[in-house]
Amino acid sequence: MSGKVALQLNAIVGVASTVAASAMMWLLLTRPADVAVTVANRDYEALVVAIGHQLGTWIHALLRYV
């Protein structure tokens, strides 16, 4: 693997983790009780679905302007 490919892969992973962390913080700020109950019950699948739904909402909002 060349250095250029490694840097591109690192950038993609960095952006993806930043977006996922932003979605998690958004959920924590907008629906703290739901996140707390989900984490307390160790039902992480519901949390992943909520993050996916939030990311879909953001993408839909961005594509509306294109």
Secondary structure, DSSP 8 states (H G I E B T S, - for coil): --HHHHHHHHHHHHHHHHHHHHHHHHHHHH-HHHHHHHHHTT-HHHHHHHHHHHHHHHHHHHHHT-
